[in-house]
Amino acid sequence: MSKVKKLVFAGLLVAIGVALPIAFHSVPNAGMVFLPMHIPVLLCGLICGPLYGLACGILAPLLSSLLTGMPVAAMLPSMLCELAVYGLVAGLLLKLVKTKSTALNIYVALVGAMLLGRVVKGLVNALIFNVGQYSLKMWLTSSFVTSIPGIIAQIVLIPILILALKKAKLITL
């Protein structure tokens, strides 16, 4: 994929990362449950590569916070770190993992990025922003239990979207 096409896709996904959460935040706690900003960032890393994914993971929450107030300032640092890792790691793993199945490559990159991003979020909360107040139970609850619907949506929708874009010859992997 050309640099121009990657830049256009990344810009579109940043815009979606800002716009999509607005619909979810009209329902209390829907953002924490469905994780609408995570999908475009993960897509960006997988479609455009690690550097564009990293940029999307930084720009989407930052611009969203500045323009809409979501995520709130207290949540922005850990969410920014989490999403930056999502975009970077998804792109890196998709380049590094080469099996005979494109779908398997996508799943390995996707799940790996999701897990590592959540670990980074937990570490940032525990070591920097909530020193002494953040527990393993809090991390497991916020990163996995509360967000089960969002995790399921990511695991189901992202591979389908990527394979559909590939089939339509809009992207190459």
C-alpha positions in Angstrom: 0.0 0.0 0.0 1.4 3.4 -0.9 2.3 6.0 1.8 -0.5 8.3 0.6 -3.1 5.5 0.8 -1.8 4.6 4.3 -2.0 8.2 5.4 -5.6 8.6 4.1 -6.7 5.3 5.8 -5.0 6.4 9.0 -6.6 9.8 8.9 -10.0 8.3 8.3 -9.5 5.9 11.2 -8.4 8.7 13.5 -11.6 10.6 12.6 -13.7 7.4 13.2 -11.9 7.1 16.5 -13.1 10.5 17.5 -16.6 10.2 16.1 -17.6 6.7 17.0 -17.3 7.1 20.8 -19.7 10.0 20.7 -22.6 7.7 19.8 -21.7 5.3 22.6 -21.2 7.9 25.3 -24.9 8.9 25.0 -25.5 5.8 27.1 -23.9 5.8 30.6 -20.7 3.6 30.7 -21.2 2.4 27.2 -17.7 3.6 26.2 -16.1 1.4 28.9 -18.2 -1.6 27.9 -18.1 -1.4 24.1 -14.6 0.2 23.7 -15.6 2.1 20.5 -12.2 3.9 20.1 -10.2 0.7 20.2 -11.6 -0.7 16.9 -10.3 2.0 14.6 -6.9 2.1 16.3 -6.5 -1.7 16.0 -7.7 -1.5 12.4 -5.1 1.2 11.7 -2.3 -0.9 13.0 -3.3 -3.9 11.1 -4.0 -2.1 7.8 -1.4 0.6 7.8 1.4 -0.8 9.9 2.9 -0.2 13.3 3.9 3.5 12.9 0.6 4.6 11.6 -1.1 2.5 14.2 1.0 4.1 16.9 0.1 7.6 15.6 -3.6 6.7 15.4 -3.4 5.3 19.0 -2.0 8.6 20.2 -4.1 11.0 18.1 -7.5 9.4 18.4 -7.8 9.7 22.2 -5.9 13.0 22.4 -8.1 14.7 19.7 -11.3 13.1 21.2 -10.4 14.4 24.6 -9.7 17.9 23.3 -12.7 18.1 21.0 -15.4 16.2 23.0 -14.0 15.9 26.6 -13.9 12.0 26.2 -11.9 10.4 27.5 -11.8 12.6 30.6 -8.4 14.0 31.6 -8.0 11.5 34.4 -8.4 8.5 32.0 -6.5 10.0 29.1 -2.9 9.0 30.0 -3.6 5.3 30.5 -6.0 5.1 27.6 -3.5 6.9 25.3 -0.7 4.5 26.3 -3.0 1.5 25.9 -4.2 2.6 22.4 -0.7 3.5 21.3 0.4 0.0 22.2 -2.6 -1.5 20.3 -1.8 0.3 17.1 2.0 -0.4 17.3 1.8 -4.0 18.4 -1.0 -5.0 16.0 1.0 -3.7 13.1 4.3 -5.3 14.3 2.8 -8.7 15.0 1.0 -8.7 11.6 4.4 -8.1 9.9 6.2 -10.7 12.1 3.7 -13.5 12.3 3.5 -15.5 9.1 1.3 -18.6 9.0 -0.4 -20.1 6.0 -3.7 -18.5 7.1 -4.3 -14.7 6.7 -7.1 -15.0 9.2 -4.9 -16.7 11.8 -2.2 -14.0 11.2 -4.9 -11.3 11.9 -6.1 -13.1 15.0 -2.6 -13.5 16.5 -1.8 -9.9 15.8 -5.2 -8.7 17.2 -5.2 -10.7 20.4 -1.5 -10.1 21.0 -2.1 -6.3 20.7 -5.2 -6.4 22.9 -3.4 -8.3 25.7 -0.3 -6.2 25.6 -2.2 -3.0 25.5 -4.2 -4.0 28.5 -1.0 -4.9 30.4 0.5 -1.5 29.6 -2.8 0.2 30.7 -2.6 -1.7 34.0 1.1 -0.8 34.5 0.5 2.8 33.8 -2.4 3.0 36.2 -0.5 1.0 38.9 2.9 2.6 38.6 2.3 6.2 37.6 -1.3 7.4 38.0 -2.8 5.4 40.9 0.2 4.5 42.9 -0.8 2.2 45.8 -4.5 2.4 44.9 -4.6 0.2 41.8 -5.1 -3.6 42.4 -5.0 -6.7 40.2 -8.8 -7.0 40.8 -9.4 -3.4 39.6 -7.2 -4.1 36.5 -9.0 -7.4 35.7 -12.4 -5.9 36.2 -11.8 -2.8 34.0 -9.7 -4.5 31.4 -11.6 -7.7 30.9 -14.8 -8.1 32.9 -16.5 -4.8 32.2 -15.4 -4.7 28.6 -16.4 -8.3 27.6 -18.9 -7.0 24.9 -16.2 -4.7 23.5 -13.6 -7.5 23.4 -16.1 -9.8 21.6 -16.9 -7.0 19.1 -13.2 -6.5 18.4 -12.5 -10.2 18.0 -15.5 -10.7 15.7 -15.7 -7.4 13.7 -12.0 -6.5 13.1 -11.0 -9.7 11.2 -14.3 -9.5 9.2 -13.6 -5.9 8.2 -10.0 -6.6 7.3 -10.8 -9.6 5.2 -13.6 -7.8 3.5 -11.3 -4.8 2.6 -8.7 -7.3 1.4 -11.3 -9.1 -0.8 -12.4 -5.8 -2.2 -8.8 -5.1 -3.0 -8.8 -1.9 -1.0 -5.9 -3.2 1.2 -3.1 -5.8 1.0 -1.7 -7.7 3.9 
